[in-house]
Amino acid sequence: TQQAGRTRSEALNAAQAGFLQLAQLCHAVVAPGVQERLRITLRDVQLPGGQGVQEFRCKAYVGPLSAVTEGPEGRPDKGRLREIRLEVSAGSTCVEVDLGVPFPQEPWALRVKFYHRPVAALFAQEKVAEVVEVIPRPAERVSLVPAGSINLEVLRIVPRLAHGALKEAACHVLCRAIELGVEPDDVEDLCAGARELGPDTLLEPTAVGALERAAGAGKVEIVKRLLKAGVRPTIVAARAAESTGSPQAVALARDLFKHSLGPGVAEGNSTLSRALEERLPLVAELLLDERPESLDELPGAGVAAQKAYAAGAWTVLAALLARGDPSPFPTRQLLDYALRVGHVRLARACLSRSEGMESMQSAIHTCLDNGRIEIVREALEAQWKARISEWGEHSGPPLLALECGGVGDEPSECGVCFDPLHKCPGVFVGENGLRACVHFCCLDCAEHVQDETADRLRVWRARRDPRIPQPPGPACPMCRSPFSTAARLTDPTVDPRSFFRLSCAPESAERGGEEGGELQLCEKAALGALCAVLPINAVSFAPRLEQELWPKWCVEAAEARCGAGGGPPELRDYLTEADFLIPGGMLAWLCDHLLEMKVEGQRGAPPRLHANPGSWFQHFDYDGKGVLGKPEVLRGIAKAYDVAALANPETPARRARTVGVQRLREIVDGIWDEERWQDGVSFADFEGPGGLAERILAALPGEAHASPRPDSPTHGSVTVEEALDRARAEDLKVREDDQVRAQERAERQRQGAM
C-alpha cells in the first residue's frame, strides 16, 4: 500500500512538473491559443451559526467578473459562467475545472455559494452564505456574506510550454495598463503576477520600457511601485522623468539616476559629475542643492563648467562661476540668455564678473522686457562697482558732496508739508499712466489728496441730495490739474523704465505718448525728477545740469544713435527712453549716486582718519582686496572732510565747493606715489610710518585735530555687498507694499463709487 501511495505521488508530481501553478497572474495575461484549468481549493469552512457543512450543498460559478456580478436582475449571468458542484468533506474540497482558452484582458471571478433545500420545497434553493472573489488568488482566509469564512485558493494551471509567451504577454500588459492610466494598486498586482513567472520577468526590455513610459508621464507613485517590484531603473527613465519638470518628478528622476548607477557609485562622490555627463540638468541642480559641498568635488580649470554648460545645468554653472571657474561661453552673451529665460542665479553669477560688463544697456533692456526687476537692480549695481574705481580728469567716485550744491543748501521740499522730497517722492498720475502735471510732492500728501476726494464723493453719494452738485475729482493742490491716482515716483534703481515714464512732463504725452510715439524727457522735467529722488537743491543744481550734465547726456545719446544707425549724429534737446538707458548716460549718473547713498545709509557714517587709520582704510576698501586706489581715497576724504574748507578764503561761497573739489584732487595726485602704488596702496603702506595716512593728515588743514565722530561704525559690521543686498531687499519690499496699497485704495474707491 505504501509503495502504491508513493507511485501515485510521484505520478502527480511528474504531472504538475509540466504545468505552471499561478496564484497572482491575472487573466489579462494569457498565452495565445493555450488551454488552461483552474484549481479551486476550499479549506476550513465555517458557516454562520456554527452549522455543519454536511448539512449544506456548495456550488461555484467561474467566468468573467462582469457575468458574476452584473447579470440580469443583479444575479449571475449563468449563460456565460461555468457551474461547478463542490463536494465538501470534512470542511475541505479541491476541484479542477477546464476553462479552455480564456479571453484576455477581462478579469475573472469565482462565486462560491452554500445553500440547502427546504423540506417543504425540495426544488428551491435557500442560500446560507456566499463569497465573490477575483481570481486567481493565493490561499487566504476570506469572509462569507452574511457571516462565516473559508480559506480559499484558486490557481491557474497552465502548461509550462507557455512560460515564454506568458512572460512576454505580462510585460506587454503592464506597458498597456500604464498607457491606459490604471491605478498604482493595479500595477502592483500585475507586477506580483509577473514575478510568479520568474524573477527575471521584470528585467525584460518591455518591462523597462513600461517604467520609462510611467516616468515620462510623471506617474511618480507607479514608478515607485515598479522599482519596488524589481524593474530595472535606467538613465533613459531618469531623463524621461526629468523632462516633466515638476518637483516631484525631478526628485523621482534623481532616485532613478542614483539607482541606475548602482549602490557603489551612487554613494560615492561622483554623482554630481555623472549627472552632468549624462546631461540631466535638473537632477544635477537638485543634487547640488541637497549637498552643496559636492561642488568642491568637481574638477576646476573650466572642465566642470564646460560640462554644466553642455548639460544646461545653469544653477550648477552659476555656482561654478561664483567659485571662480572660467566661463565656457562669453559672459555677456550668457547673461543675455539667463535674463531671457529668467534664470536669476546664472544672471547674478554673470553680473558678479566685471569682464565684458562695461556696457549693460542690452542687459537692462532684456531685464525690463522680461519683467526681471530684481536683476535690473543687480545690473545697475554691477555698473556702479565698475565705475567707482575710475580716475580721470572729470571722473571719480559718484558723490553728491563733490558735484552738487553749496555748504548750506537744503534739498528740495514737498510743496504741501515741506518735508524733504527725496525721502518719499510722490507724483500725480493721469488715466493714461503718465504724469498729470509738473509738480511733485511727498507720497503721503499725494495720497491724502486722493483719499480726501474719495471721502467727499462717498459722503455726497450717501446724502442723495440732487440740489448738491457732485464734487470734483482729485486735483493737484499746486496747479489744480485733475489726476487719477497718486503714486510713488519709482526708484530708478528698481525700475528705470517706470521712472522715465513718470518723469516725462504731460506735454510729452500730448506730443506722442497717447499716439504710440516716443515719450520725451526735457531738461526742465528732468530737473524736477532728479530733485525728487536726490537730496539736492534745485536752485544750486540747475546751473550744473544746464551747463554740464544735460548737454553731455544729449551728446552721448546722439553718438549712440549714430553708432546704431550709421548716419550722422542728430543732436536733440530731449531724451527718449532709449537715450535715458544708454551706458554712461542719465540713468548711470543717477543710479551711481543713489547706490552710493544707499550703501552709505546701510553702513553708517565713516570713521575719522586721524582717530583710527586702520578702520578708515578698511571702511573704504569697497572691493575687499586689501588695497585702496585713488578713487577710494578720494571717496574717503570727501565723505569725512568738508572740501569747501580747501578753497581760498576769498573764494565766493557759491564756488567754494567746486574749488575745494579741484584742490582735493590736486592734493591726492600730489601725495600719491605712482611708482609704488600703481595698483593701489596696501594697508601696510597706508598705516605705517610715513605712509599715505600721515601724508593725507599733513595735507588737509585741521583734519589732524578734528574731534572723532561718536556714531562711527566699527569695521566689519556691514560690508559693501551686505549693504547692497539689504538696500535691494528694502527697495523691492517698498515696491511690493506700494502695489498692495494701490490695490486697497482702488478697491475702497470702487466701493465708494457704488
VOGU-3710 file (C-alpha; in Angstrom, 3 decimals, decimal comma):
1> tqqagrtrse> 0,000/0,000/0,000  2,852/2,400/0,859  4,524/1,586/-2,457  1,303/2,327/-4,336  0,954/5,660/-2,488  4,478/6,670/-3,419  3,820/5,744/-7,033  0,656/7,901/-7,177  2,506/10,836/-5,510  5,399/10,608/-7,942
11> alnaaqagfl> 2,990/10,466/-10,853  1,180/13,587/-9,516  4,457/15,499/-9,100  5,521/14,481/-12,594  2,214/15,710/-13,955  2,487/19,000/-12,023  6,037/19,495/-13,263  4,651/20,048/-16,725  2,382/22,877/-15,572  2,653/26,334/-14,023
21> qlaqlchavv> 0,588/26,974/-10,909  -0,188/30,696/-10,860  -1,879/32,316/-7,875  -1,423/36,017/-8,794  -1,113/36,324/-12,579  -4,487/37,674/-13,671  -6,387/36,597/-16,785  -5,397/39,803/-18,566  -2,187/37,898/-19,250  -2,748/34,800/-21,374
31> apgvqerlri> -0,741/32,727/-23,821  -2,440/32,800/-27,237  -4,201/29,520/-28,036  -3,199/27,788/-24,794  -5,895/25,975/-22,806  -5,944/26,389/-19,043  -7,523/24,854/-15,963  -8,490/26,278/-12,588  -7,801/24,502/-9,322  -10,267/25,591/-6,636
41> tlrdvqlpgg> -9,440/24,628/-3,074  -11,641/25,269/-0,046  -10,418/24,537/3,456  -11,702/25,048/6,997  -15,218/26,092/6,028  -17,027/27,887/8,851  -20,690/28,661/8,146  -22,987/31,053/10,042  -24,225/29,897/13,431  -21,668/27,085/13,652
51> qgvqefrcka> -23,784/24,879/11,364  -22,150/21,759/9,979  -21,006/21,725/6,388  -22,506/18,296/5,797  -25,977/19,829/6,130  -25,489/22,111/3,121  -24,598/21,952/-0,522  -21,984/24,058/-2,350  -21,771/25,411/-5,893  -19,162/27,560/-7,660
61> yvgplsavte> -19,532/29,737/-10,729  -16,432/30,711/-12,714  -16,147/33,228/-15,526  -15,744/36,923/-16,372  -16,239/39,269/-13,437  -18,968/41,165/-15,258  -21,001/37,945/-15,684  -20,626/37,119/-11,974  -21,720/40,496/-10,648  -23,717/42,199/-13,415
71> gpegrpdkgr> -26,168/39,603/-14,661  -29,922/40,075/-15,128  -31,698/41,413/-12,012  -28,367/41,553/-10,184  -27,920/37,793/-10,394  -25,061/35,929/-12,110  -25,361/35,518/-15,854  -25,191/31,738/-15,809  -25,100/31,584/-19,577  -21,557/32,992/-19,526
81> lreirlevsa> -20,340/31,096/-16,471  -19,033/27,626/-15,770  -21,037/25,982/-12,967  -19,217/23,503/-10,707  -20,707/21,468/-7,891  -18,314/21,123/-4,985  -18,398/18,147/-2,675  -17,270/19,426/0,707  -15,922/16,754/3,026  -14,556/17,456/6,491
91> gstcvevdlg> -14,722/21,181/5,740  -12,496/20,995/2,640  -12,680/20,340/-1,071  -10,475/20,636/-4,162  -11,544/20,522/-7,781  -10,001/21,335/-11,158  -12,083/22,948/-13,897  -11,243/23,081/-17,599  -11,514/26,680/-18,872  -10,370/26,176/-22,404
101> vpfpqepwal> -8,679/29,264/-23,870  -9,586/32,252/-21,592  -10,450/35,579/-23,149  -7,640/38,035/-22,329  -7,830/41,491/-20,767  -11,001/40,718/-18,787  -10,836/39,993/-15,047  -12,206/36,645/-13,974  -14,045/35,904/-10,763  -15,309/32,997/-8,677
111> rvkfyhrpva> -18,637/32,877/-6,830  -18,962/30,217/-4,141  -22,464/29,631/-2,739  -23,532/27,494/0,207  -27,263/26,548/0,229  -29,744/23,927/1,265  -33,129/22,719/0,029  -36,002/23,145/2,495  -38,137/20,080/3,184  -41,257/21,964/2,170
121> alfaqekvae> -39,785/22,912/-1,233  -37,249/20,385/-2,439  -36,677/22,189/-5,747  -35,927/25,564/-4,132  -32,508/26,722/-3,008  -32,188/28,674/0,215  -28,835/30,496/0,245  -26,932/30,377/3,507  -23,683/32,222/2,620  -21,630/33,163/-0,399
131> vveviprpae> -18,459/34,940/-1,470  -17,293/36,568/-4,726  -13,552/36,949/-5,329  -11,407/37,922/-8,294  -9,221/35,025/-9,394  -6,631/33,659/-9,333  -5,716/34,195/-5,721  -3,285/32,662/-3,208  -4,536/30,766/-0,171  -6,151/33,317/2,139
141> rvslvpagsi> -8,960/33,491/4,638  -11,983/35,281/3,164  -15,245/36,292/4,768  -18,611/34,935/3,675  -21,764/37,004/3,324  -23,648/37,418/5,587  -21,375/35,565/8,027  -18,763/32,854/8,225  -15,424/32,404/6,496  -13,391/29,950/4,432
151> nlevlrivpr> -9,770/29,500/3,386  -9,848/29,933/-0,392  -7,169/29,250/-3,000  -7,661/29,492/-6,763  -4,749/28,631/-9,057  -4,365/28,904/-12,791  -2,946/25,673/-14,206  -1,100/26,487/-17,436  1,190/24,224/-19,485  4,819/25,037/-18,807
161> lahgalkeaa> 5,414/25,270/-22,545  3,548/28,603/-22,451  6,018/30,115/-19,949  7,857/32,260/-22,507  4,653/33,501/-24,101  3,240/34,413/-20,680  6,379/36,370/-19,747  6,165/38,369/-22,948  2,439/38,940/-22,512  2,877/40,044/-18,882
171> chvlcraiel> 5,313/42,786/-19,873  3,101/43,974/-22,727  0,028/44,066/-20,474  1,981/46,035/-17,881  3,030/48,555/-20,521  -0,513/48,828/-21,886  -2,014/49,241/-18,418  0,286/52,205/-17,716  -0,736/53,784/-21,017  -4,410/53,418/-20,095
181> gvepddvedl> -3,819/55,123/-16,727  -4,619/52,299/-14,304  -4,263/52,815/-10,568  -0,941/52,132/-8,769  -2,509/49,205/-6,861  -3,423/47,520/-10,151  0,119/47,980/-11,415  1,417/46,417/-8,209  -0,869/43,403/-8,743  0,358/42,998/-12,328
191> cagarelgpd> 3,952/43,060/-11,105  3,209/40,441/-8,454  1,757/38,177/-11,125  4,719/38,748/-13,420  7,141/37,765/-10,661  5,425/34,362/-10,487  6,851/33,665/-13,926  10,379/34,152/-12,626  12,495/36,934/-11,084  13,874/37,908/-14,483
201> tlleptavga> 10,449/38,710/-15,973  10,510/42,348/-14,837  14,044/42,727/-16,183  12,824/42,281/-19,747  13,229/45,294/-22,052  9,449/45,635/-22,338  9,101/45,974/-18,565  11,886/48,527/-18,511  10,034/50,365/-21,272  6,931/50,419/-19,074
211> leraagagkv> 8,969/52,080/-16,345  10,243/54,671/-18,812  6,692/55,376/-20,018  5,458/55,875/-16,466  8,415/58,151/-15,679  7,818/60,208/-18,814  4,155/60,622/-17,874  5,101/61,871/-14,414  3,375/58,962/-12,637  5,556/59,064/-9,555
221> eivkrllkag> 3,666/56,522/-7,451  3,529/53,966/-10,263  7,264/54,315/-10,865  7,905/53,712/-7,180  5,781/50,549/-7,292  7,634/49,318/-10,384  11,012/49,906/-8,755  9,878/48,131/-5,605  8,724/45,187/-7,731  12,180/44,863/-9,280
231> vrptivaara> 12,000/46,673/-12,621  15,491/47,829/-13,581  15,981/51,651/-13,450  17,774/53,295/-16,364  19,216/56,664/-17,320  16,526/56,875/-20,010  13,837/56,606/-17,321  15,556/59,299/-15,263  15,715/61,579/-18,301  12,051/60,916/-19,060
241> aestgspqav> 11,015/61,784/-15,501  13,126/64,938/-15,537  11,503/66,121/-18,754  8,172/66,638/-16,990  9,770/69,374/-14,871  7,621/69,079/-11,733  9,460/68,999/-8,380  8,146/65,505/-7,600  9,212/64,199/-10,992  12,681/65,734/-10,642
251> alardlfkhs> 13,095/64,066/-7,245  11,988/60,815/-8,868  14,494/61,331/-11,675  17,204/61,775/-9,068  16,257/58,464/-7,434  16,136/56,682/-10,804  19,521/58,132/-11,693  21,099/57,033/-8,414  19,629/53,523/-8,664  20,809/53,185/-12,247
261> lgpgvaegns> 24,389/53,842/-11,137  24,392/51,034/-8,621  24,974/51,261/-4,855  28,750/51,713/-5,094  28,666/54,677/-7,465  25,504/56,290/-6,061  27,067/56,555/-2,612  30,332/57,950/-3,952  31,383/61,494/-4,684  30,992/61,377/-8,476
271> tlsraleerl> 27,189/61,515/-8,575  27,023/65,219/-9,497  29,708/64,819/-12,131  27,918/61,806/-13,636  24,648/63,745/-13,751  26,391/66,457/-15,762  27,943/63,886/-18,082  24,543/62,248/-18,649  23,083/65,735/-19,291  20,495/65,657/-16,542
281> plvaelllde> 20,458/69,351/-15,609  17,575/69,371/-13,134  18,900/66,273/-11,397  22,339/67,867/-11,146  20,866/71,054/-9,694  18,860/69,068/-7,135  21,963/67,108/-6,134  23,853/70,377/-5,652  21,054/71,906/-3,569  20,920/68,826/-1,344
291> rpesldelpg> 24,680/68,623/-0,936  26,419/71,953/-1,644  29,824/70,567/-0,693  29,696/68,316/-3,765  30,666/71,377/-5,815  34,172/71,132/-4,366  34,461/67,620/-5,794  34,033/68,836/-9,379  37,212/69,490/-11,370  38,329/73,061/-11,965
301> agvaaqkaya> 40,078/74,796/-14,872  36,761/75,095/-16,704  36,230/71,341/-17,152  33,179/71,126/-14,907  31,865/74,469/-16,181  32,006/73,152/-19,746  30,057/70,039/-18,706  27,457/72,125/-16,892  27,088/74,409/-19,909  26,693/71,447/-22,281
311> agawtvlaal> 24,096/69,871/-19,969  22,166/73,106/-19,486  22,613/72,849/-15,705  22,509/76,595/-15,176  22,364/76,520/-11,385  25,491/74,359/-11,280  27,178/76,631/-13,823  26,266/79,669/-11,726  27,845/78,058/-8,663  30,993/77,222/-10,638
321> largdpspfp> 31,259/80,790/-11,943  30,820/82,091/-8,401  33,600/79,714/-7,351  35,889/81,388/-9,859  35,908/78,857/-12,705  36,371/80,318/-16,192  33,185/80,790/-18,165  32,704/78,294/-21,033  30,888/80,966/-23,051  31,225/84,757/-23,376
331> trqlldyalr> 29,906/86,177/-20,111  27,863/88,890/-21,739  26,021/86,518/-24,073  25,480/84,081/-21,237  23,955/86,910/-19,196  21,563/87,808/-22,015  20,431/84,182/-22,209  19,933/83,950/-18,436  17,814/87,100/-18,475  15,675/85,879/-21,370
341> vghvrlarac> 14,854/82,563/-19,679  14,595/84,136/-16,228  17,410/82,198/-14,542  18,227/84,509/-11,650  21,200/82,576/-10,216  23,049/82,441/-13,514  22,338/86,104/-14,218  23,738/87,074/-10,826  26,824/84,944/-11,352  27,453/86,685/-14,681
351> lsrsegmesm> 26,858/90,116/-13,171  29,413/89,376/-10,455  32,110/89,279/-13,138  33,431/92,581/-14,363  34,781/91,395/-17,722  32,502/92,296/-20,573  30,167/94,206/-18,265  31,188/97,730/-19,268  28,090/98,158/-21,442  24,924/96,910/-19,775
361> qsaihtcldn> 22,340/98,596/-21,995  21,280/95,402/-23,717  21,176/93,524/-20,419  18,986/96,186/-18,811  16,656/96,188/-21,826  16,400/92,403/-21,624  15,632/92,564/-17,892  12,881/95,135/-18,405  11,361/93,334/-21,384  11,161/90,082/-19,414
371> grieivreal> 9,982/91,648/-16,168  13,147/90,764/-14,243  13,065/93,813/-11,986  15,348/92,301/-9,338  18,024/91,632/-11,971  17,766/95,206/-13,272  18,920/96,391/-9,867  21,841/93,977/-9,834  22,862/95,005/-13,357  22,940/98,624/-12,245
381> eaqwkarise> 24,937/97,622/-9,173  27,468/95,890/-11,440  27,822/99,107/-13,436  28,283/101,109/-10,252  31,002/98,773/-8,980  32,850/99,066/-12,293  32,723/102,873/-12,310  33,623/103,602/-8,697  37,248/102,734/-9,422  37,617/105,096/-12,382
391> wgehsgppll> 40,036/108,014/-12,145  40,304/110,635/-14,820  40,250/114,365/-15,313  36,467/114,512/-14,919  35,764/111,121/-13,301  35,836/109,820/-9,784  33,529/108,337/-7,193  29,882/109,455/-7,565  29,466/111,730/-4,549  26,838/114,437/-4,384
401> alecggvgde> 29,058/116,216/-1,889  31,559/116,730/-4,707  29,162/117,529/-7,521  26,062/119,329/-6,276  25,125/122,250/-4,114  26,765/124,534/-1,632  27,523/124,238/2,060  24,208/125,478/3,387  21,907/124,194/0,637  18,743/122,415/1,656
411> psecgvcfdp> 17,302/119,610/-0,505  14,059/120,113/-2,402  10,931/120,001/-0,271  7,343/118,840/-0,606  5,197/121,796/-1,652  2,480/120,830/0,849  4,165/119,730/4,093  7,745/120,995/3,382  9,366/117,680/4,320  12,433/116,636/2,274
421> lhkcpgvfvg> 11,040/115,409/-1,035  13,629/112,718/-1,812  12,687/110,570/1,191  9,279/109,592/-0,225  8,545/111,306/-3,558  5,012/111,136/-4,919  3,567/112,006/-8,315  0,070/112,620/-9,661  -0,754/110,142/-12,426  -3,467/110,541/-15,043
431> englracvhf> -5,654/107,874/-16,615  -3,016/107,312/-19,318  -0,459/106,215/-16,709  1,696/109,358/-17,118  2,186/112,493/-15,048  -0,842/114,735/-14,816  1,192/117,863/-14,039  4,763/119,026/-13,492  4,600/119,055/-9,690  5,939/116,573/-7,173
441> ccldcaehvq> 5,046/116,232/-3,515  5,634/113,621/-0,868  3,661/110,396/-1,246  1,730/110,891/1,992  0,393/114,256/0,845  -0,419/112,961/-2,638  -2,361/110,008/-1,226  -4,121/112,293/1,273  -5,418/114,451/-1,592  -6,742/111,367/-3,362
451> detadrlrvw> -8,325/109,864/-0,234  -9,916/113,175/0,764  -11,569/113,448/-2,637  -12,836/109,873/-2,385  -14,315/110,625/1,039  -16,149/113,700/-0,307  -17,585/111,643/-3,134  -18,685/108,915/-0,734  -20,465/111,453/1,520  -22,156/113,051/-1,491
461> rarrdpripq> -23,468/109,700/-2,697  -24,712/108,845/0,785  -26,725/112,090/1,060  -28,501/111,589/-2,299  -29,446/115,266/-2,430  -29,973/116,388/-6,078  -29,527/120,031/-5,082  -25,857/119,443/-4,193  -23,604/119,097/-7,255  -21,193/116,198/-7,475
471> ppgpacpmcr> -17,791/117,154/-6,017  -14,868/117,313/-8,450  -12,298/114,554/-8,708  -8,807/114,695/-7,223  -6,569/117,548/-8,391  -3,014/118,697/-7,791  -3,013/121,110/-4,809  -0,499/123,383/-6,577  -1,984/123,768/-10,068  -5,424/122,083/-9,738
481> spfstaarlt> -4,703/119,711/-12,633  -7,002/116,671/-12,338  -5,380/113,289/-11,814  -6,472/109,690/-11,406  -4,026/108,107/-8,960  -1,367/109,187/-6,505  1,745/107,026/-6,814  5,321/106,882/-5,631  7,901/108,170/-8,087  9,590/104,901/-8,992
491> dptvdprsff> 13,128/104,354/-7,773  15,244/104,308/-10,973  17,493/101,626/-9,488  14,441/99,338/-9,247  12,524/100,080/-12,472  14,250/102,613/-14,755  11,545/102,425/-17,415  8,772/103,343/-14,979  10,883/106,193/-13,571  11,378/107,601/-17,062
501> rlscapesae> 7,651/107,458/-17,862  6,708/109,226/-14,627  9,440/111,832/-15,115  8,255/112,986/-18,547  6,163/116,160/-18,498  2,465/115,988/-19,511  3,095/117,749/-22,828  5,299/114,831/-23,820  2,257/112,540/-23,720  0,283/115,019/-25,796
511> rggeeggelq> 3,003/115,051/-28,475  3,429/111,332/-28,795  2,675/109,222/-25,747  -1,031/108,846/-26,374  -0,497/108,234/-30,086  2,023/105,463/-29,517  5,060/107,663/-30,181  8,152/108,002/-28,013  7,974/109,866/-24,743  10,400/112,771/-24,487
521> lcekaalgal> 12,144/113,917/-21,324  13,042/117,607/-21,448  15,622/119,345/-19,270  13,063/121,074/-17,037  11,195/117,826/-16,325  14,490/116,043/-15,692  15,489/118,698/-13,137  12,280/118,156/-11,201  12,647/114,367/-11,259  16,291/114,481/-10,141
531> cavlpinavs> 15,470/116,816/-7,272  12,638/114,473/-6,269  14,874/111,427/-5,795  18,190/113,021/-4,770  18,879/115,295/-1,754  19,835/118,262/-3,920  18,663/121,849/-4,179  17,028/122,776/-7,481  18,416/126,311/-7,482  22,042/125,353/-6,931
541> faprleqelw> 21,891/122,213/-9,093  20,151/123,752/-12,096  23,278/125,547/-13,477  25,308/122,324/-13,360  22,546/120,402/-15,108  22,128/123,087/-17,775  25,811/123,723/-18,460  27,418/120,304/-17,972  25,228/117,264/-17,433  22,321/117,789/-19,842
551> pkwcveaaea> 24,495/118,718/-22,862  26,725/115,733/-22,076  23,795/113,321/-21,929  22,314/114,686/-25,157  25,643/114,356/-26,989  26,114/110,799/-25,740  22,586/109,932/-26,874  23,272/111,387/-30,343  26,507/109,413/-30,626  24,717/106,220/-29,557
561> rcgagggppe> 22,030/106,744/-32,200  24,703/107,444/-34,776  26,549/104,243/-33,900  23,363/102,185/-34,071  22,027/103,658/-37,317  25,230/104,545/-39,094  24,044/108,057/-40,012  25,290/111,476/-38,913  24,654/112,344/-35,246  21,410/114,217/-34,615
571> lrdylteadf> 21,639/116,396/-31,541  18,334/116,824/-29,720  17,346/118,829/-26,662  15,398/115,934/-25,144  15,976/112,290/-24,228  13,902/109,307/-25,295  13,662/106,142/-23,244  16,466/104,517/-25,249  18,623/107,637/-24,708  17,892/107,519/-20,983
581> lipggmlawl> 19,073/103,893/-20,729  22,360/104,181/-22,651  25,563/103,346/-20,721  27,163/106,359/-19,081  24,068/108,500/-19,614  21,496/109,975/-17,291  20,425/106,628/-15,777  24,026/105,668/-14,999  24,741/109,023/-13,350  21,547/108,928/-11,330
591> cdhllemkve> 21,903/105,313/-10,200  25,542/105,756/-9,253  24,605/108,499/-6,814  21,579/106,644/-5,464  23,513/103,412/-4,909  26,341/105,307/-3,228  23,808/106,874/-0,876  22,072/103,553/-0,204  25,368/101,859/0,675  26,361/104,733/2,938
601> gqrgapprlh> 22,945/104,637/4,602  23,325/100,935/5,400  26,929/101,191/6,612  26,608/104,399/8,621  28,993/107,354/8,902  32,668/106,585/8,141  35,333/106,821/10,873  37,698/109,772/11,175  41,073/109,219/9,576  43,077/110,659/12,462
611> anpgswfqhf> 41,188/108,573/15,064  41,755/105,158/13,502  43,553/104,961/10,144  43,115/101,174/10,032  39,321/101,342/10,355  39,246/104,184/7,840  41,213/102,082/5,352  39,024/99,011/5,765  35,796/101,030/5,614  36,616/102,439/2,198
621> dydgkgvlgk> 38,118/99,235/0,793  34,889/98,615/-1,130  36,053/95,589/-3,106  37,806/93,977/-0,112  41,087/93,430/-1,966  43,262/94,961/0,762  44,367/97,924/-1,363  42,974/101,415/-1,916  43,034/103,075/-5,300  42,860/106,781/-5,954
631> pevlrgiaka> 39,058/106,886/-6,286  38,637/105,116/-2,967  40,995/107,530/-1,228  39,149/110,470/-2,805  35,813/108,999/-1,648  37,079/108,595/1,904  38,399/112,129/2,174  35,279/113,679/0,605  32,933/111,805/2,950  34,913/112,589/6,095
641> ydvaalanpe> 36,092/116,115/5,322  34,472/119,418/4,327  36,118/120,012/0,947  34,865/123,619/0,879  37,491/124,363/3,554  40,203/123,722/0,950  39,162/126,778/-1,088  40,836/130,150/-0,592  39,096/132,422/1,947  38,321/134,970/-0,749
651> tparrartvg> 36,506/132,397/-2,892  32,741/133,138/-3,093  30,615/130,720/-1,074  28,734/129,518/-4,148  32,028/128,384/-5,722  33,817/127,185/-2,582  32,838/123,526/-3,012  33,775/123,409/-6,692  37,168/124,955/-5,979  37,626/122,673/-2,978
661> vqrlreivdg> 36,940/119,563/-5,075  39,566/120,563/-7,612  42,027/121,283/-4,807  41,298/117,894/-3,232  42,056/116,114/-6,494  45,353/118,010/-6,732  46,241/117,015/-3,160  45,561/113,321/-3,826  47,564/113,465/-7,059  50,423/115,201/-5,221
671> iwdeerwqdg> 50,771/112,737/-2,350  50,255/109,636/-4,474  53,391/107,621/-5,266  52,686/106,412/-8,806  55,686/104,101/-8,844  54,919/102,301/-5,567  51,135/102,414/-5,692  50,401/101,849/-9,352  47,885/99,112/-8,436  46,759/100,758/-5,201
681> vsfadfegpg> 48,194/101,390/-1,768  48,391/98,422/0,588  47,349/98,511/4,229  50,963/98,453/5,399  51,918/101,411/3,179  48,824/103,276/4,264  49,093/102,916/8,043  52,832/102,600/8,549  55,231/105,424/9,464  55,435/107,928/6,642
691> glaerilaal> 52,545/106,161/4,930  49,697/107,634/2,955  47,573/108,259/6,071  50,193/110,591/7,535  50,560/112,365/4,181  46,794/112,952/3,975  46,603/114,299/7,537  49,501/116,632/6,870  47,967/117,919/3,609  44,449/118,571/4,961
701> pgeahasprp> 44,241/121,622/7,240  42,566/120,918/10,571  41,951/117,211/9,966  44,635/116,033/12,414  42,929/117,863/15,307  39,282/117,181/14,446  37,126/115,537/17,085  36,142/111,902/16,481  32,599/111,047/15,395  30,538/109,378/18,103
711> dspthgsvtv> 28,455/107,413/15,574  31,361/105,978/13,596  30,727/102,286/12,945  33,241/99,595/13,747  34,830/97,914/10,768  33,272/94,728/9,582  29,749/95,472/10,819  28,368/95,767/7,273  30,315/95,106/4,095  29,533/96,809/0,789
721> eealdrarae> 27,977/93,612/-0,598  25,829/93,208/2,501  24,776/96,852/2,273  23,757/96,394/-1,364  21,786/93,251/-0,508  19,980/94,955/2,354  19,171/98,065/0,355  17,944/95,960/-2,571  15,663/93,909/-0,329  14,249/97,059/1,286
731> dlkvreddqv> 13,573/98,745/-2,059  11,857/95,681/-3,521  9,766/95,407/-0,343  8,731/99,054/-0,742  7,652/98,299/-4,306  5,546/95,334/-3,166  3,968/97,361/-0,360  3,104/100,164/-2,787  1,351/97,692/-5,076  -0,695/96,333/-2,176
741> raqeraerqr> -1,629/99,833/-1,006  -2,637/100,854/-4,530  -4,924/97,829/-4,828  -6,517/98,513/-1,450  -7,080/102,185/-2,316  -8,556/101,295/-5,699  -10,962/98,853/-4,023  -12,063/101,490/-1,499  -12,687/103,965/-4,305  -14,664/101,366/-6,254
751> qgam> -16,849/100,625/-3,254  -17,342/104,332/-2,596  -18,468/104,915/-6,172  -21,159/102,213/-5,967
//
